């Protein structure tokens, strides 16, 4: 079980509490929450496409940073590569499976419009970090 569950913080895959296990993602989520909270007070539907473009651009930059971290981790690494690789895989999975859906959920609540962020380019960027799925024989 999660360390956070001991304190009554929900950590299922769909809760923002699960992001607390990954401090960089939790800090980033707080920044998005603050920005969206400001938008919520004066937000017009006309700015939706601009906000979505900025959010998707930001998420793509994060994916590129994760990929760069992998490249740097395996280049002249002085620490245990396996432990760094495992941490990076977990962070990348949390980014894809928890953080991005949570940000989509925030967008929907601010603009009161159904919207799912386009993850295709993000997935292409980080696919080499994730473990390969076994191919069926």
N, CA, C and O atoms as CSV, one atom per row, in Angstrom:
chain,resi,resn,atom,element,x,y,z
A,1,UNK,N,N,0.839,-1.192,0.000
A,1,UNK,CA,C,0.000,0.000,0.000
A,1,UNK,C,C,0.875,1.243,0.000
A,1,UNK,O,O,2.065,1.188,0.312
A,2,UNK,N,N,0.284,2.322,-0.344
A,2,UNK,CA,C,0.982,3.596,-0.436
A,2,UNK,C,C,1.242,4.189,0.944
A,2,UNK,O,O,0.470,3.981,1.880
A,3,UNK,N,N,2.332,4.925,1.053
A,3,UNK,CA,C,2.617,5.655,2.286
A,3,UNK,C,C,1.546,6.699,2.547
A,3,UNK,O,O,1.238,6.995,3.701
A,4,UNK,N,N,0.979,7.256,1.497
A,4,UNK,CA,C,-0.035,8.295,1.644
A,4,UNK,C,C,-1.328,7.752,2.223
A,4,UNK,O,O,-2.045,8.471,2.919
A,5,UNK,N,N,-1.636,6.491,1.943
A,5,UNK,CA,C,-2.873,5.889,2.443
A,5,UNK,C,C,-2.885,5.870,3.973
A,5,UNK,O,O,-3.951,5.934,4.586
A,6,UNK,N,N,-1.709,5.784,4.584
A,6,UNK,CA,C,-1.617,5.798,6.043
A,6,UNK,C,C,-2.183,7.087,6.625
A,6,UNK,O,O,-2.654,7.108,7.763
A,7,UNK,N,N,-2.136,8.148,5.851
A,7,UNK,CA,C,-2.595,9.447,6.317
A,7,UNK,C,C,-3.984,9.795,5.795
A,7,UNK,O,O,-4.437,10.930,5.936
A,8,UNK,N,N,-4.654,8.822,5.195
A,8,UNK,CA,C,-6.010,9.040,4.710
A,8,UNK,C,C,-6.091,9.794,3.401
A,8,UNK,O,O,-7.159,10.285,3.037
A,9,UNK,N,N,-4.977,9.895,2.682
A,9,UNK,CA,C,-4.972,10.582,1.388
A,9,UNK,C,C,-5.270,9.551,0.305
A,9,UNK,O,O,-4.535,8.573,0.168
A,10,UNK,N,N,-6.338,9.756,-0.466
A,10,UNK,CA,C,-6.661,8.769,-1.499
A,10,UNK,C,C,-5.567,8.716,-2.551
A,10,UNK,O,O,-5.085,9.748,-3.018
A,11,UNK,N,N,-5.185,7.510,-2.915
A,11,UNK,CA,C,-4.101,7.370,-3.893
A,11,UNK,C,C,-4.486,6.442,-5.028
A,11,UNK,O,O,-3.614,5.854,-5.669
A,12,UNK,N,N,-5.774,6.301,-5.286
A,12,UNK,CA,C,-6.112,5.480,-6.436
A,12,UNK,C,C,-5.686,6.216,-7.702
A,12,UNK,O,O,-5.386,7.409,-7.672
A,13,UNK,N,N,-5.665,5.499,-8.786
A,13,UNK,CA,C,-5.136,6.019,-10.046
A,13,UNK,C,C,-5.821,7.309,-10.499
A,13,UNK,O,O,-5.210,8.119,-11.195
A,14,UNK,N,N,-7.068,7.505,-10.116
A,14,UNK,CA,C,-7.825,8.651,-10.591
A,14,UNK,C,C,-7.818,9.838,-9.640
A,14,UNK,O,O,-8.488,10.837,-9.901
A,15,UNK,N,N,-7.081,9.750,-8.556
A,15,UNK,CA,C,-7.094,10.856,-7.602
A,15,UNK,C,C,-5.832,11.696,-7.739
A,15,UNK,O,O,-4.780,11.202,-8.147
A,16,UNK,N,N,-5.955,12.968,-7.393
A,16,UNK,CA,C,-4.771,13.821,-7.424
A,16,UNK,C,C,-3.834,13.463,-6.277
A,16,UNK,O,O,-2.650,13.793,-6.328
A,17,UNK,N,N,-4.344,12.792,-5.240
A,17,UNK,CA,C,-3.500,12.380,-4.117
A,17,UNK,C,C,-2.387,11.443,-4.539
A,17,UNK,O,O,-1.310,11.447,-3.941
A,18,UNK,N,N,-2.634,10.640,-5.562
A,18,UNK,CA,C,-1.601,9.714,-6.027
A,18,UNK,C,C,-0.406,10.451,-6.615
A,18,UNK,O,O,0.697,9.907,-6.660
A,19,UNK,N,N,-0.613,11.684,-7.068
A,19,UNK,CA,C,0.500,12.470,-7.616
A,19,UNK,C,C,1.481,12.890,-6.521
A,19,UNK,O,O,2.627,13.228,-6.816
A,20,UNK,N,N,1.041,12.872,-5.260
A,20,UNK,CA,C,1.929,13.255,-4.160
A,20,UNK,C,C,3.107,12.303,-4.014
A,20,UNK,O,O,4.121,12.651,-3.409
A,21,UNK,N,N,2.976,11.108,-4.564
A,21,UNK,CA,C,4.077,10.154,-4.515
A,21,UNK,C,C,5.203,10.548,-5.480
A,21,UNK,O,O,6.299,9.990,-5.425
A,22,UNK,N,N,4.928,11.497,-6.348
A,22,UNK,CA,C,5.903,11.983,-7.328
A,22,UNK,C,C,6.001,13.497,-7.173
A,22,UNK,O,O,5.300,14.229,-7.871
A,23,UNK,N,N,6.855,13.982,-6.276
A,23,UNK,CA,C,6.911,15.429,-5.986
A,23,UNK,C,C,7.006,16.341,-7.203
A,23,UNK,O,O,6.343,17.378,-7.210
A,24,UNK,N,N,7.790,16.020,-8.234
A,24,UNK,CA,C,7.804,16.923,-9.398
A,24,UNK,C,C,6.424,17.059,-10.046
A,24,UNK,O,O,6.040,18.150,-10.466
A,25,UNK,N,N,5.686,15.958,-10.126
A,25,UNK,CA,C,4.347,16.012,-10.715
A,25,UNK,C,C,3.371,16.737,-9.791
A,25,UNK,O,O,2.492,17.458,-10.263
A,26,UNK,N,N,3.520,16.551,-8.484
A,26,UNK,CA,C,2.638,17.235,-7.529
A,26,UNK,C,C,2.841,18.743,-7.599
A,26,UNK,O,O,1.872,19.503,-7.576
A,27,UNK,N,N,4.091,19.177,-7.684
A,27,UNK,CA,C,4.391,20.612,-7.779
A,27,UNK,C,C,3.821,21.184,-9.077
A,27,UNK,O,O,3.223,22.260,-9.087
A,28,UNK,N,N,4.016,20.453,-10.159
A,28,UNK,CA,C,3.494,20.892,-11.452
A,28,UNK,C,C,1.963,20.934,-11.442
A,28,UNK,O,O,1.361,21.870,-11.968
A,29,UNK,N,N,1.343,19.923,-10.846
A,29,UNK,CA,C,-0.121,19.905,-10.742
A,29,UNK,C,C,-0.611,21.125,-9.962
A,29,UNK,O,O,-1.607,21.741,-10.342
A,30,UNK,N,N,0.073,21.474,-8.886
A,30,UNK,CA,C,-0.311,22.667,-8.117
A,30,UNK,C,C,-0.226,23.925,-8.974
A,30,UNK,O,O,-1.070,24.814,-8.859
A,31,UNK,N,N,0.777,24.003,-9.821
A,31,UNK,CA,C,0.904,25.167,-10.712
A,31,UNK,C,C,-0.261,25.236,-11.696
A,31,UNK,O,O,-0.820,26.307,-11.932
A,32,UNK,N,N,-0.625,24.086,-12.268
A,32,UNK,CA,C,-1.775,24.049,-13.168
A,32,UNK,C,C,-3.052,24.428,-12.419
A,32,UNK,O,O,-3.869,25.195,-12.927
A,33,UNK,N,N,-3.219,23.892,-11.221
A,33,UNK,CA,C,-4.416,24.195,-10.425
A,33,UNK,C,C,-4.515,25.698,-10.181
A,33,UNK,O,O,-5.584,26.289,-10.333
A,34,UNK,N,N,-3.394,26.312,-9.802
A,34,UNK,CA,C,-3.399,27.766,-9.548
A,34,UNK,C,C,-3.770,28.541,-10.806
A,34,UNK,O,O,-4.568,29.477,-10.750
A,35,UNK,N,N,-3.193,28.154,-11.936
A,35,UNK,CA,C,-3.501,28.846,-13.198
A,35,UNK,C,C,-4.960,28.647,-13.596
A,35,UNK,O,O,-5.640,29.597,-13.984
A,36,UNK,N,N,-5.432,27.411,-13.498
A,36,UNK,CA,C,-6.821,27.140,-13.866
A,36,UNK,C,C,-7.790,27.823,-12.907
A,36,UNK,O,O,-8.874,28.243,-13.312
A,37,UNK,N,N,-7.407,27.934,-11.650
A,37,UNK,CA,C,-8.268,28.612,-10.677
A,37,UNK,C,C,-8.439,30.086,-11.044
A,37,UNK,O,O,-9.528,30.643,-10.904
A,38,UNK,N,N,-7.362,30.713,-11.511
A,38,UNK,CA,C,-7.457,32.112,-11.949
A,38,UNK,C,C,-8.338,32.224,-13.194
A,38,UNK,O,O,-9.136,33.153,-13.318
A,39,UNK,N,N,-8.185,31.275,-14.109
A,39,UNK,CA,C,-8.995,31.280,-15.328
A,39,UNK,C,C,-10.477,31.064,-15.026
A,39,UNK,O,O,-11.346,31.619,-15.698
A,40,UNK,N,N,-10.745,30.268,-14.027
A,40,UNK,CA,C,-12.122,29.903,-13.694
A,40,UNK,C,C,-12.982,31.129,-13.397
A,40,UNK,O,O,-14.181,31.133,-13.674
A,41,UNK,N,N,-12.373,32.156,-12.838
A,41,UNK,CA,C,-13.119,33.348,-12.443
A,41,UNK,C,C,-13.512,34.232,-13.631
A,41,UNK,O,O,-14.491,34.974,-13.554
A,42,UNK,N,N,-12.765,34.155,-14.711
A,42,UNK,CA,C,-13.055,35.053,-15.837
A,42,UNK,C,C,-13.003,34.339,-17.181
A,42,UNK,O,O,-12.933,34.983,-18.227
A,43,UNK,N,N,-13.036,33.044,-17.153
A,43,UNK,CA,C,-12.796,32.262,-18.354
A,43,UNK,C,C,-13.945,32.339,-19.352
A,43,UNK,O,O,-15.118,32.190,-19.010
A,44,UNK,N,N,-13.559,32.574,-20.583
A,44,UNK,CA,C,-14.513,32.552,-21.677
A,44,UNK,C,C,-14.161,31.385,-22.590
A,44,UNK,O,O,-12.994,31.027,-22.749
A,45,UNK,N,N,-15.172,30.815,-23.172
A,45,UNK,CA,C,-14.980,29.658,-24.034
A,45,UNK,C,C,-14.074,29.991,-25.222
A,45,UNK,O,O,-13.450,29.095,-25.790
A,46,UNK,N,N,-13.997,31.263,-25.600
A,46,UNK,CA,C,-13.171,31.678,-26.722
A,46,UNK,C,C,-11.683,31.462,-26.514
A,46,UNK,O,O,-10.933,31.378,-27.487
A,47,UNK,N,N,-11.242,31.370,-25.271
A,47,UNK,CA,C,-9.818,31.165,-25.007
A,47,UNK,C,C,-9.472,29.688,-24.850
A,47,UNK,O,O,-8.310,29.338,-24.647
A,48,UNK,N,N,-10.475,28.826,-24.942
A,48,UNK,CA,C,-10.252,27.390,-24.740
A,48,UNK,C,C,-9.160,26.835,-25.643
A,48,UNK,O,O,-8.262,26.143,-25.164
A,49,UNK,N,N,-9.220,27.123,-26.939
A,49,UNK,CA,C,-8.226,26.534,-27.854
A,49,UNK,C,C,-6.820,27.011,-27.526
A,49,UNK,O,O,-5.874,26.228,-27.609
A,50,UNK,N,N,-6.660,28.284,-27.154
A,50,UNK,CA,C,-5.343,28.789,-26.775
A,50,UNK,C,C,-4.818,28.138,-25.511
A,50,UNK,O,O,-3.636,27.806,-25.422
A,51,UNK,N,N,-5.687,27.955,-24.541
A,51,UNK,CA,C,-5.287,27.301,-23.292
A,51,UNK,C,C,-4.895,25.854,-23.565
A,51,UNK,O,O,-3.873,25.380,-23.069
A,52,UNK,N,N,-5.701,25.157,-24.349
A,52,UNK,CA,C,-5.399,23.762,-24.679
A,52,UNK,C,C,-4.073,23.660,-25.418
A,52,UNK,O,O,-3.267,22.779,-25.117
A,53,UNK,N,N,-3.835,24.542,-26.376
A,53,UNK,CA,C,-2.550,24.531,-27.097
A,53,UNK,C,C,-1.382,24.727,-26.146
A,53,UNK,O,O,-0.364,24.044,-26.261
A,54,UNK,N,N,-1.523,25.658,-25.205
A,54,UNK,CA,C,-0.449,25.902,-24.238
A,54,UNK,C,C,-0.237,24.715,-23.305
A,54,UNK,O,O,0.901,24.355,-23.002
A,55,UNK,N,N,-1.325,24.110,-22.852
A,55,UNK,CA,C,-1.213,22.948,-21.964
A,55,UNK,C,C,-0.557,21.787,-22.710
A,55,UNK,O,O,0.358,21.152,-22.185
A,56,UNK,N,N,-1.017,21.506,-23.925
A,56,UNK,CA,C,-0.426,20.406,-24.689
A,56,UNK,C,C,1.046,20.669,-24.997
A,56,UNK,O,O,1.857,19.743,-24.963
A,57,UNK,N,N,1.398,21.904,-25.295
A,57,UNK,CA,C,2.800,22.260,-25.525
A,57,UNK,C,C,3.630,22.021,-24.267
A,57,UNK,O,O,4.739,21.493,-24.336
A,58,UNK,N,N,3.091,22.408,-23.139
A,58,UNK,CA,C,3.775,22.197,-21.869
A,58,UNK,C,C,3.979,20.709,-21.586
A,58,UNK,O,O,5.054,20.298,-21.147
A,59,UNK,N,N,2.958,19.913,-21.836
A,59,UNK,CA,C,3.058,18.468,-21.607
A,59,UNK,C,C,4.081,17.828,-22.545
A,59,UNK,O,O,4.796,16.906,-22.152
A,60,UNK,N,N,4.148,18.311,-23.773
A,60,UNK,CA,C,5.151,17.801,-24.717
A,60,UNK,C,C,6.561,18.140,-24.237
A,60,UNK,O,O,7.476,17.327,-24.366
A,61,UNK,N,N,6.737,19.345,-23.683
A,61,UNK,CA,C,8.039,19.735,-23.149
A,61,UNK,C,C,8.433,18.837,-21.983
A,61,UNK,O,O,9.598,18.458,-21.859
A,62,UNK,N,N,7.478,18.497,-21.134
A,62,UNK,CA,C,7.751,17.594,-20.016
A,62,UNK,C,C,8.184,16.234,-20.545
A,62,UNK,O,O,9.138,15.645,-20.037
A,63,UNK,N,N,7.485,15.729,-21.570
A,63,UNK,CA,C,7.844,14.445,-22.167
A,63,UNK,C,C,9.266,14.484,-22.718
A,63,UNK,O,O,10.017,13.521,-22.560
A,64,UNK,N,N,9.639,15.580,-23.357
A,64,UNK,CA,C,11.001,15.712,-23.886
A,64,UNK,C,C,12.024,15.750,-22.743
A,64,UNK,O,O,13.120,15.207,-22.879
A,65,UNK,N,N,11.676,16.380,-21.633
A,65,UNK,CA,C,12.587,16.407,-20.473
A,65,UNK,C,C,12.759,15.016,-19.888
A,65,UNK,O,O,13.863,14.645,-19.489
A,66,UNK,N,N,11.682,14.242,-19.833
A,66,UNK,CA,C,11.780,12.863,-19.346
A,66,UNK,C,C,12.684,12.034,-20.257
A,66,UNK,O,O,13.513,11.254,-19.789
A,67,UNK,N,N,12.511,12.213,-21.541
A,67,UNK,CA,C,13.350,11.491,-22.510
A,67,UNK,C,C,14.814,11.899,-22.362
A,67,UNK,O,O,15.707,11.052,-22.399
A,68,UNK,N,N,15.053,13.192,-22.193
A,68,UNK,CA,C,16.411,13.688,-21.992
A,68,UNK,C,C,17.018,13.119,-20.718
A,68,UNK,O,O,18.201,12.781,-20.682
A,69,UNK,N,N,16.200,13.014,-19.669
A,69,UNK,CA,C,16.675,12.434,-18.414
A,69,UNK,C,C,17.151,11.008,-18.658
A,69,UNK,O,O,18.186,10.597,-18.132
A,70,UNK,N,N,16.397,10.253,-19.456
A,70,UNK,CA,C,16.808,8.881,-19.756
A,70,UNK,C,C,18.139,8.865,-20.507
A,70,UNK,O,O,19.040,8.092,-20.183
A,71,UNK,N,N,18.243,9.722,-21.506
A,71,UNK,CA,C,19.475,9.759,-22.289
A,71,UNK,C,C,20.677,10.116,-21.421
A,71,UNK,O,O,21.742,9.513,-21.555
A,72,UNK,N,N,20.512,11.083,-20.542
A,72,UNK,CA,C,21.607,11.501,-19.667
A,72,UNK,C,C,21.905,10.462,-18.598
A,72,UNK,O,O,23.057,10.303,-18.192
A,73,UNK,N,N,20.891,9.761,-18.143
A,73,UNK,CA,C,21.070,8.749,-17.106
A,73,UNK,C,C,21.931,7.597,-17.590
A,73,UNK,O,O,22.698,7.021,-16.818
A,74,UNK,N,N,21.807,7.264,-18.852
A,74,UNK,CA,C,22.541,6.132,-19.382
A,74,UNK,C,C,23.860,6.540,-20.030
A,74,UNK,O,O,24.586,5.697,-20.557
A,75,UNK,N,N,24.162,7.814,-19.988
A,75,UNK,CA,C,25.403,8.310,-20.578
A,75,UNK,C,C,26.371,8.704,-19.476
A,75,UNK,O,O,26.211,9.755,-18.856
A,76,UNK,N,N,27.366,7.879,-19.228
A,76,UNK,CA,C,28.359,8.178,-18.204
A,76,UNK,C,C,27.780,8.211,-16.808
A,76,UNK,O,O,28.207,9.012,-15.976
A,77,UNK,N,N,26.814,7.350,-16.540
A,77,UNK,CA,C,26.155,7.340,-15.235
A,77,UNK,C,C,27.114,6.863,-14.160
A,77,UNK,O,O,27.859,5.903,-14.353
A,78,UNK,N,N,27.084,7.552,-13.018
A,78,UNK,CA,C,27.907,7.138,-11.884
A,78,UNK,C,C,27.075,6.392,-10.857
A,78,UNK,O,O,27.623,5.683,-10.012
A,79,UNK,N,N,25.765,6.541,-10.918
A,79,UNK,CA,C,24.885,5.833,-10.006
A,79,UNK,C,C,24.399,4.550,-10.657
A,79,UNK,O,O,24.655,4.294,-11.833
A,80,UNK,N,N,23.698,3.755,-9.873
A,80,UNK,CA,C,23.118,2.514,-10.360
A,80,UNK,C,C,22.074,2.812,-11.430
A,80,UNK,O,O,21.045,3.423,-11.144
A,81,UNK,N,N,22.336,2.387,-12.646
A,81,UNK,CA,C,21.446,2.676,-13.768
A,81,UNK,C,C,20.071,2.041,-13.555
A,81,UNK,O,O,19.053,2.641,-13.901
A,82,UNK,N,N,20.036,0.832,-12.988
A,82,UNK,CA,C,18.745,0.170,-12.792
A,82,UNK,C,C,17.830,0.970,-11.890
A,82,UNK,O,O,16.644,1.115,-12.189
A,83,UNK,N,N,18.355,1.491,-10.790
A,83,UNK,CA,C,17.487,2.241,-9.877
A,83,UNK,C,C,17.023,3.545,-10.513
A,83,UNK,O,O,15.883,3.962,-10.307
A,84,UNK,N,N,17.899,4.195,-11.287
A,84,UNK,CA,C,17.492,5.423,-11.980
A,84,UNK,C,C,16.464,5.087,-13.047
A,84,UNK,O,O,15.487,5.814,-13.223
A,85,UNK,N,N,16.679,3.993,-13.756
A,85,UNK,CA,C,15.746,3.588,-14.797
A,85,UNK,C,C,14.382,3.259,-14.226
A,85,UNK,O,O,13.360,3.638,-14.799
A,86,UNK,N,N,14.354,2.549,-13.089
A,86,UNK,CA,C,13.081,2.209,-12.456
A,86,UNK,C,C,12.348,3.465,-12.019
A,86,UNK,O,O,11.139,3.579,-12.218
A,87,UNK,N,N,13.060,4.397,-11.431
A,87,UNK,CA,C,12.430,5.646,-10.975
A,87,UNK,C,C,11.883,6.422,-12.163
A,87,UNK,O,O,10.793,6.988,-12.087
A,88,UNK,N,N,12.619,6.451,-13.243
A,88,UNK,CA,C,12.177,7.165,-14.436
A,88,UNK,C,C,10.953,6.499,-15.059
A,88,UNK,O,O,10.032,7.183,-15.505
A,89,UNK,N,N,10.940,5.177,-15.090
A,89,UNK,CA,C,9.781,4.456,-15.627
A,89,UNK,C,C,8.548,4.762,-14.784
A,89,UNK,O,O,7.480,5.045,-15.326
A,90,UNK,N,N,8.690,4.706,-13.465
A,90,UNK,CA,C,7.550,4.989,-12.578
A,90,UNK,C,C,7.058,6.421,-12.748
A,90,UNK,O,O,5.852,6.664,-12.796
A,91,UNK,N,N,7.984,7.366,-12.838
A,91,UNK,CA,C,7.602,8.765,-13.023
A,91,UNK,C,C,6.900,8.957,-14.371
A,91,UNK,O,O,5.897,9.666,-14.457
A,92,UNK,N,N,7.422,8.332,-15.405
A,92,UNK,CA,C,6.832,8.447,-16.740
A,92,UNK,C,C,5.440,7.818,-16.772
A,92,UNK,O,O,4.515,8.381,-17.358
A,93,UNK,N,N,5.292,6.660,-16.145
A,93,UNK,CA,C,3.975,6.028,-16.086
A,93,UNK,C,C,2.985,6.896,-15.316
A,93,UNK,O,O,1.832,7.027,-15.726
A,94,UNK,N,N,3.419,7.487,-14.209
A,94,UNK,CA,C,2.536,8.374,-13.441
A,94,UNK,C,C,2.167,9.606,-14.266
A,94,UNK,O,O,1.030,10.076,-14.214
A,95,UNK,N,N,3.115,10.117,-15.013
A,95,UNK,CA,C,2.862,11.262,-15.881
A,95,UNK,C,C,1.770,10.937,-16.901
A,95,UNK,O,O,0.846,11.723,-17.107
A,96,UNK,N,N,1.889,9.769,-17.535
A,96,UNK,CA,C,0.939,9.380,-18.581
A,96,UNK,C,C,-0.406,8.924,-18.028
A,96,UNK,O,O,-1.457,9.295,-18.552
A,97,UNK,N,N,-0.373,8.124,-16.976
A,97,UNK,CA,C,-1.592,7.478,-16.494
A,97,UNK,C,C,-2.346,8.289,-15.439
A,97,UNK,O,O,-3.547,8.090,-15.258
A,98,UNK,N,N,-1.669,9.190,-14.748
A,98,UNK,CA,C,-2.315,9.936,-13.666
A,98,UNK,C,C,-2.325,11.443,-13.928
A,98,UNK,O,O,-3.365,12.093,-13.827
A,99,UNK,N,N,-1.158,11.986,-14.265
A,99,UNK,CA,C,-1.039,13.436,-14.392
A,99,UNK,C,C,-1.843,13.980,-15.574
A,99,UNK,O,O,-2.652,14.893,-15.406
A,100,UNK,N,N,-1.627,13.428,-16.754
A,100,UNK,CA,C,-2.314,13.941,-17.948
A,100,UNK,C,C,-3.834,13.799,-17.821
A,100,UNK,O,O,-4.550,14.755,-18.119
A,101,UNK,N,N,-4.358,12.641,-17.389
A,101,UNK,CA,C,-5.819,12.574,-17.200
A,101,UNK,C,C,-6.324,13.580,-16.153
A,101,UNK,O,O,-7.417,14.128,-16.295
A,102,UNK,N,N,-5.534,13.816,-15.117
A,102,UNK,CA,C,-5.942,14.776,-14.095
A,102,UNK,C,C,-6.004,16.194,-14.673
A,102,UNK,O,O,-6.927,16.950,-14.368
A,103,UNK,N,N,-5.027,16.550,-15.502
A,103,UNK,CA,C,-5.024,17.872,-16.132
A,103,UNK,C,C,-6.206,17.990,-17.094
A,103,UNK,O,O,-6.821,19.052,-17.185
A,104,UNK,N,N,-6.529,16.913,-17.811
A,104,UNK,CA,C,-7.718,16.917,-18.679
A,104,UNK,C,C,-8.980,17.162,-17.859
A,104,UNK,O,O,-9.866,17.915,-18.263
A,105,UNK,N,N,-9.041,16.524,-16.722
A,105,UNK,CA,C,-10.188,16.687,-15.827
A,105,UNK,C,C,-10.298,18.138,-15.350
A,105,UNK,O,O,-11.398,18.688,-15.278
A,106,UNK,N,N,-9.165,18.754,-15.026
A,106,UNK,CA,C,-9.166,20.159,-14.607
A,106,UNK,C,C,-9.665,21.060,-15.739
A,106,UNK,O,O,-10.469,21.965,-15.514
A,107,UNK,N,N,-9.183,20.804,-16.952
A,107,UNK,CA,C,-9.641,21.588,-18.110
A,107,UNK,C,C,-11.152,21.487,-18.283
A,107,UNK,O,O,-11.832,22.481,-18.538
A,108,UNK,N,N,-11.653,20.287,-18.141
A,108,UNK,CA,C,-13.093,20.087,-18.291
A,108,UNK,C,C,-13.874,20.845,-17.227
A,108,UNK,O,O,-14.933,21.405,-17.513
A,109,UNK,N,N,-13.363,20.866,-16.009
A,109,UNK,CA,C,-14.095,21.552,-14.941
A,109,UNK,C,C,-14.033,23.070,-15.101
A,109,UNK,O,O,-14.992,23.763,-14.761
A,110,UNK,N,N,-12.918,23.594,-15.614
A,110,UNK,CA,C,-12.801,25.040,-15.799
A,110,UNK,C,C,-13.688,25.512,-16.940
A,110,UNK,O,O,-14.401,26.506,-16.802
A,111,UNK,N,N,-13.652,24.816,-18.053
A,111,UNK,CA,C,-14.365,25.259,-19.243
A,111,UNK,C,C,-15.746,24.617,-19.382
A,111,UNK,O,O,-16.520,24.977,-20.269
A,112,UNK,N,N,-16.042,23.674,-18.509
A,112,UNK,CA,C,-17.331,22.986,-18.554
A,112,UNK,C,C,-17.594,22.403,-19.942
A,112,UNK,O,O,-18.716,22.427,-20.450
A,113,UNK,N,N,-16.524,21.881,-20.534
A,113,UNK,CA,C,-16.575,21.279,-21.869
A,113,UNK,C,C,-15.853,19.933,-21.812
A,113,UNK,O,O,-14.784,19.837,-21.208
A,114,UNK,N,N,-16.416,18.897,-22.426
A,114,UNK,CA,C,-15.681,17.623,-22.462
A,114,UNK,C,C,-14.461,17.758,-23.362
A,114,UNK,O,O,-14.565,18.210,-24.502
A,115,UNK,N,N,-13.323,17.367,-22.848
A,115,UNK,CA,C,-12.111,17.438,-23.646
A,115,UNK,C,C,-11.093,16.442,-23.106
A,115,UNK,O,O,-10.924,16.309,-21.894
A,116,UNK,N,N,-10.426,15.754,-24.003
A,116,UNK,CA,C,-9.347,14.843,-23.632
A,116,UNK,C,C,-8.103,15.319,-24.360
A,116,UNK,O,O,-8.117,15.511,-25.576
A,117,UNK,N,N,-7.033,15.507,-23.613
A,117,UNK,CA,C,-5.783,15.983,-24.212
A,117,UNK,C,C,-5.236,14.949,-25.185
A,117,UNK,O,O,-5.325,13.747,-24.935
A,118,UNK,N,N,-4.676,15.410,-26.284
A,118,UNK,CA,C,-4.075,14.542,-27.289
A,118,UNK,C,C,-2.713,14.074,-26.776
A,118,UNK,O,O,-1.788,14.868,-26.606
A,119,UNK,N,N,-2.615,12.770,-26.536
A,119,UNK,CA,C,-1.382,12.220,-25.985
A,119,UNK,C,C,-0.497,11.541,-27.021
A,119,UNK,O,O,0.561,11.020,-26.670
A,120,UNK,N,N,-0.896,11.533,-28.272
A,120,UNK,CA,C,-0.165,10.753,-29.277
A,120,UNK,C,C,1.297,11.174,-29.398
A,120,UNK,O,O,2.183,10.319,-29.393
A,121,UNK,N,N,1.565,12.463,-29.506
A,121,UNK,CA,C,2.951,12.924,-29.634
A,121,UNK,C,C,3.731,12.709,-28.337
A,121,UNK,O,O,4.922,12.402,-28.359
A,122,UNK,N,N,3.053,12.871,-27.228
A,122,UNK,CA,C,3.689,12.654,-25.929
A,122,UNK,C,C,4.102,11.193,-25.797
A,122,UNK,O,O,5.213,10.893,-25.361
A,123,UNK,N,N,3.204,10.283,-26.176
A,123,UNK,CA,C,3.516,8.849,-26.110
A,123,UNK,C,C,4.697,8.489,-27.006
A,123,UNK,O,O,5.557,7.701,-26.610
A,124,UNK,N,N,4.747,9.058,-28.206
A,124,UNK,CA,C,5.872,8.790,-29.106
A,124,UNK,C,C,7.186,9.238,-28.477
A,124,UNK,O,O,8.212,8.576,-28.627
A,125,UNK,N,N,7.147,10.366,-27.775
A,125,UNK,CA,C,8.364,10.917,-27.182
A,125,UNK,C,C,8.896,10.040,-26.057
A,125,UNK,O,O,10.107,9.859,-25.933
A,126,UNK,N,N,8.000,9.492,-25.234
A,126,UNK,CA,C,8.452,8.754,-24.050
A,126,UNK,C,C,8.404,7.237,-24.209
A,126,UNK,O,O,8.723,6.515,-23.265
A,127,UNK,N,N,8.014,6.743,-25.375
A,127,UNK,CA,C,7.840,5.300,-25.527
A,127,UNK,C,C,9.118,4.504,-25.256
A,127,UNK,O,O,9.042,3.361,-24.805
A,128,UNK,N,N,10.267,5.077,-25.519
A,128,UNK,CA,C,11.512,4.339,-25.280
A,128,UNK,C,C,11.836,4.214,-23.792
A,128,UNK,O,O,12.667,3.392,-23.407
A,129,UNK,N,N,11.193,5.016,-22.961
A,129,UNK,CA,C,11.404,4.938,-21.515
A,129,UNK,C,C,10.611,3.778,-20.924
A,129,UNK,O,O,11.067,3.109,-19.997
A,130,UNK,N,N,9.429,3.551,-21.465
A,130,UNK,CA,C,8.520,2.558,-20.909
A,130,UNK,C,C,8.960,1.149,-21.267
A,130,UNK,O,O,9.529,0.920,-22.335
A,131,UNK,N,N,8.695,0.202,-20.367
A,131,UNK,CA,C,9.048,-1.185,-20.676
A,131,UNK,C,C,8.259,-1.680,-21.886
A,131,UNK,O,O,7.096,-1.324,-22.075
A,132,UNK,N,N,8.897,-2.484,-22.677
A,132,UNK,CA,C,8.247,-3.027,-23.875
A,132,UNK,C,C,7.224,-4.078,-23.465
A,132,UNK,O,O,7.470,-4.901,-22.584
A,133,UNK,N,N,6.082,-4.029,-24.117
A,133,UNK,CA,C,5.035,-5.033,-23.896
A,133,UNK,C,C,5.500,-6.340,-24.533
A,133,UNK,O,O,6.033,-6.332,-25.643
A,134,UNK,N,N,5.304,-7.463,-23.841
A,134,UNK,CA,C,5.692,-8.725,-24.470
A,134,UNK,C,C,4.810,-9.003,-25.682
A,134,UNK,O,O,3.595,-8.807,-25.643
A,135,UNK,N,N,5.440,-9.459,-26.750
A,135,UNK,CA,C,4.680,-9.750,-27.965
A,135,UNK,C,C,4.136,-11.161,-27.880
A,135,UNK,O,O,4.856,-12.083,-27.497
A,136,UNK,N,N,2.860,-11.342,-28.235
A,136,UNK,CA,C,2.273,-12.687,-28.193
A,136,UNK,C,C,2.887,-13.571,-29.288
A,136,UNK,O,O,3.188,-13.094,-30.383
A,137,UNK,N,N,3.062,-14.816,-28.991
A,137,UNK,CA,C,3.661,-15.743,-29.953
A,137,UNK,C,C,2.640,-16.308,-30.877
A,137,UNK,O,O,2.973,-17.107,-31.752
